[in-house]
Amino acid sequence: MSQPLLSAPASAPVSSPVLLAILCYAFWGFAPLTYLPLDHYGAGPLEIMAHRSVWALLCSGLLVWMTHQIPDVLRILSQPKVALTLCGSALLIALNWGVFVWAVTNKHMIESALGYYLNPLLNMAAGAVLFRERLDNFGKTAIGLAVIGVAIQAFALGHIPYISLTLALTFAAYGIIRKQLEVSALSGLFVECLFLAVPSVAFLLWFEGTGQGHFFGSPIHMFWFVLTGPVTVLPLFLFAYVARRLPLSTMGFIQFLAPTIAFCIGLALGEPFSVLRGVSFVFIWVGALVFAFGAWRRFRALRI
């Protein structure tokens, strides 16, 4: 079994994991602000994605070394079935990252936020269908409200909210695959980035060689490209730490911070937001609150 990422001191206050969880999801919520300057400098989603994969590999590699998880990585690479499964999850997370970066740089941040509101509800539905987990009335109500919200959103947009659904489905599928693997979050991410970095490096060498790249444009370009690495890896590192120390009900509530921040950024940037889209989000938000309340009730019942 893999070692814990960090060891919490015995005297650490109880609130510390909660604060770190808030920091983790705040990182994810403000992540779009990393990609907007790159878009402003002329970098497209493919170039941003390639740099994100390469710098995430270097950043996760540093953390793997610092947390003494190199043996975990070698164990993964020595098991073809596990490595191949992580290759599949790498493709899913690459698709998720790519769609998200495209959405952010093409003024669809509000629609991307909807996808991440849907994700925990979709996970709950997948658990009931794939793993025969019991779905209580709170879960059924939350999913029903989410379905209504998506239907209203589709009507408001004039088409199926494919960005939201793609983000929710790819991340849910990614979570299902990773749930089946007994590998730590960090070592697994490093191996995924290793798979993604190979085509990414080839693409960037060709892109820079043909004069289309933006990395060497100026030191500020380099700064924003390099920043995509820690912005990708550090939230997951924090998540792996707090997930061992907080009840799922608490995590389930705090995770809605990230799409809320992205939603507010989208509004601040003047993305279109009609009354009908607002109504759809009301259904999604109520569904999210029902989900969080149901998770809190289940946790409380287990403690009695």
C-alpha positions in Angstrom: 0.0 0.0 0.0 1.2 3.5 -0.7 2.4 5.8 2.1 0.2 8.8 3.1 1.2 12.0 1.3 1.8 13.9 4.5 1.7 13.1 8.2 -0.5 15.3 10.3 1.1 16.3 13.6 -0.8 15.1 16.7 -1.3 18.7 17.9 -2.8 20.0 14.6 -6.1 21.8 15.1 -9.2 20.0 13.8 -10.0 23.0 11.6 -6.7 22.6 9.6 -8.1 20.0 7.1 -11.2 22.1 6.5 -9.1 25.1 5.7 -6.9 23.1 3.4 -10.0 21.7 1.7 -11.2 25.2 1.1 -7.8 26.2 -0.3 -7.9 23.1 -2.5 -11.2 23.9 -4.1 -10.4 27.7 -4.3 -7.3 26.6 -6.3 -9.6 24.7 -8.7 -12.1 27.6 -8.8 -9.5 30.2 -9.7 -7.6 28.0 -12.2 -9.3 29.7 -15.2 -7.4 32.9 -14.3 -4.2 31.0 -15.3 -5.4 30.3 -18.8 -7.0 33.6 -19.7 -3.6 35.5 -19.9 -2.2 32.7 -22.1 -5.2 33.1 -24.4 -4.6 36.9 -24.4 -1.0 36.3 -25.5 -2.2 34.2 -28.5 -1.8 30.6 -27.1 -4.5 28.2 -28.2 -6.1 25.4 -26.1 -3.8 22.7 -27.7 -0.6 24.6 -26.8 -1.9 25.4 -23.3 -2.8 21.7 -22.8 0.6 20.5 -24.0 2.4 22.8 -21.6 0.0 21.9 -18.8 0.9 18.2 -19.3 4.6 18.8 -19.4 4.8 21.2 -16.4 2.4 19.0 -14.4 4.7 16.0 -15.0 7.7 18.0 -13.6 5.7 19.4 -10.7 4.2 16.0 -9.7 7.6 14.4 -10.2 9.0 16.8 -7.7 6.3 16.0 -5.2 6.6 12.2 -5.8 10.3 12.6 -4.9 9.6 14.8 -1.8 7.0 12.3 -0.5 9.1 9.2 -1.2 6.6 7.7 -3.6 9.2 6.7 -6.3 8.7 3.0 -5.4 5.0 3.4 -5.9 5.6 4.8 -9.4 8.0 1.9 -10.3 5.5 -0.6 -9.0 2.8 0.9 -11.2 5.1 0.8 -14.3 6.0 -2.8 -13.6 2.3 -3.8 -13.8 1.2 -3.6 -17.4 -2.5 -3.9 -16.6 -2.4 -1.0 -14.0 -0.2 1.1 -16.3 -2.5 0.5 -19.3 -5.6 1.5 -17.1 -3.8 4.7 -16.1 -3.1 5.3 -19.8 -6.9 5.2 -20.3 -7.6 7.5 -17.4 -4.9 9.9 -18.8 -6.9 10.1 -22.0 -10.1 10.9 -20.1 -8.4 13.6 -17.9 -6.8 15.1 -21.0 -10.1 15.3 -22.7 -11.6 16.9 -19.6 -8.7 19.4 -19.3 -8.8 20.2 -23.0 -12.6 20.9 -23.0 -12.2 23.0 -19.9 -9.4 25.1 -21.3 -11.3 25.5 -24.6 -14.4 26.6 -22.6 -12.5 29.1 -20.5 -10.7 30.7 -23.5 -13.9 30.8 -25.6 -16.2 32.5 -23.0 -18.1 29.4 -21.8 -16.9 29.5 -18.2 -20.5 29.5 -16.8 -21.3 26.4 -18.8 -18.2 24.7 -17.6 -19.2 25.6 -14.0 -22.5 23.8 -14.6 -20.5 20.6 -15.5 -18.7 20.6 -12.2 -21.9 21.2 -10.2 -23.3 18.1 -12.0 -20.2 16.0 -11.3 -21.0 14.8 -7.7 -24.6 14.1 -8.7 -23.5 12.1 -11.7 -21.0 10.2 -9.4 -23.9 9.4 -7.1 -26.0 8.1 -10.1 -23.0 6.1 -11.4 -22.6 4.5 -8.0 -26.2 3.4 -8.0 -26.0 1.9 -11.5 -22.5 0.5 -11.6 -21.8 -0.4 -8.0 -25.3 -1.0 -6.8 -25.0 1.6 -4.1 -28.2 2.5 -2.4 -29.8 5.7 -3.6 -31.9 7.4 -0.8 -34.6 9.9 -1.3 -32.2 12.8 -1.0 -30.1 11.3 -3.8 -33.1 10.7 -6.1 -34.4 14.2 -5.4 -30.9 15.8 -6.1 -30.5 13.9 -9.4 -34.1 14.7 -10.5 -33.5 18.5 -9.8 -30.2 18.3 -11.8 -32.0 16.6 -14.8 -34.6 19.4 -14.8 -31.8 22.0 -14.5 -30.0 20.5 -17.5 -33.2 20.4 -19.6 -33.9 24.1 -18.9 -30.3 25.0 -19.7 -30.6 23.2 -23.0 -33.8 25.1 -23.8 -32.1 28.4 -22.8 -29.0 27.7 -24.9 -31.0 26.3 -27.9 -28.9 23.1 -27.8 -27.7 20.4 -25.4 -25.1 21.8 -22.9 -22.4 19.6 -24.4 -19.6 21.4 -22.6 -21.2 20.8 -19.2 -22.1 17.2 -19.9 -18.7 16.4 -21.4 -16.9 17.8 -18.4 -19.2 16.0 -16.0 -19.1 12.6 -17.8 -15.3 12.6 -18.4 -14.5 13.5 -14.8 -17.0 11.0 -13.5 -15.6 8.2 -15.8 -12.1 9.3 -14.7 -13.1 8.9 -11.0 -14.7 5.5 -11.6 -11.5 4.2 -13.2 -9.2 5.6 -10.5 -11.6 4.2 -7.8 -10.7 0.7 -9.1 -7.0 1.2 -8.8 -5.0 0.9 -5.5 -2.6 3.7 -6.4 -2.1 7.0 -4.6 -3.5 10.1 -6.2 0.0 11.6 -6.7 1.9 8.6 -8.1 -1.1 7.9 -10.3 -1.2 11.5 -11.6 2.5 11.4 -12.3 2.2 8.2 -14.4 -0.8 9.8 -16.2 1.2 13.0 -16.9 4.1 10.7 -18.1 1.8 9.2 -20.8 0.5 12.7 -21.8 3.9 14.3 -21.8 5.3 12.1 -24.6 2.9 13.5 -27.4 2.9 16.9 -25.7 6.7 17.3 -25.9 6.6 16.2 -29.5 3.9 18.7 -30.3 5.7 21.6 -28.5 9.0 20.8 -30.3 7.2 20.9 -33.7 5.1 23.9 -32.7 8.1 26.0 -31.5 10.2 24.8 -34.4 7.7 26.1 -36.9 7.6 29.5 -35.2 4.0 29.1 -33.9 4.8 28.7 -30.2 4.5 31.4 -27.6 6.7 30.1 -24.8 9.8 32.0 -25.7 7.9 35.2 -26.5 8.9 36.8 -23.2 9.6 35.9 -19.6 6.0 36.7 -18.7 4.8 34.1 -21.3 7.2 31.5 -19.7 5.8 32.4 -16.2 2.2 31.7 -17.1 3.0 28.5 -19.0 5.1 27.1 -16.1 2.3 28.1 -13.7 -0.1 25.6 -15.3 1.9 22.8 -13.7 1.5 23.7 -10.0 -2.1 24.9 -10.7 -2.8 21.4 -12.0 -1.0 19.4 -9.3 -1.2 21.3 -6.0 -5.0 21.1 -5.7 -4.8 17.3 -6.2 -2.0 17.1 -3.6 -4.1 19.0 -1.1 -7.2 16.9 -2.0 -5.3 13.6 -1.3 -4.3 15.0 2.1 -7.7 16.3 3.3 -9.7 13.3 1.8 -8.1 11.1 4.4 -9.0 13.4 7.3 -12.5 14.8 6.5 -15.9 13.0 6.2 -17.3 12.7 2.7 -20.2 14.9 3.7 -17.9 17.8 4.5 -15.9 17.3 1.3 -19.2 17.0 -0.6 -20.3 20.4 0.6 -16.9 22.2 0.1 -16.4 20.9 -3.4 -19.2 23.2 -4.7 -16.8 26.1 -3.9 -14.8 25.5 -7.2 -17.7 25.8 -9.7 -19.2 28.7 -7.7 -15.9 30.7 -8.1 -15.8 29.8 -11.8 -19.4 30.8 -12.2 -18.7 34.2 -10.6 -15.6 34.8 -12.8 -17.8 34.0 -15.9 -20.4 36.6 -14.7 -17.7 39.2 -14.0 -16.3 38.7 -17.5 -19.7 39.4 -19.0 -20.6 36.0 -20.3 -24.2 35.8 -21.5 -26.6 34.8 -18.7 -30.3 35.0 -19.3 -33.1 34.7 -16.8 -33.9 31.2 -18.1 -30.3 30.1 -17.5 -30.6 31.5 -14.1 -33.6 29.4 -13.4 -31.7 26.3 -14.6 -28.9 27.1 -12.1 -31.4 27.5 -9.3 -32.5 23.8 -9.9 -28.8 22.7 -10.0 -28.0 24.7 -6.8 -31.0 23.3 -5.0 -30.0 19.8 -6.2 -26.4 20.4 -4.9 -27.8 21.5 -1.5 -30.0 18.4 -1.3 -27.0 16.3 -2.1 -24.8 17.9 0.6 -27.6 17.7 3.2 -28.2 14.0 2.4 -24.5 13.3 2.7 -24.4 15.1 6.1 -27.4 13.0 7.2 -25.7 9.8 6.2 -22.5 10.7 8.0 -24.4 11.7 11.1 -26.3 8.4 11.1 -23.0 6.5 11.0 -21.7 8.3 14.0 -24.7 7.6 16.2 
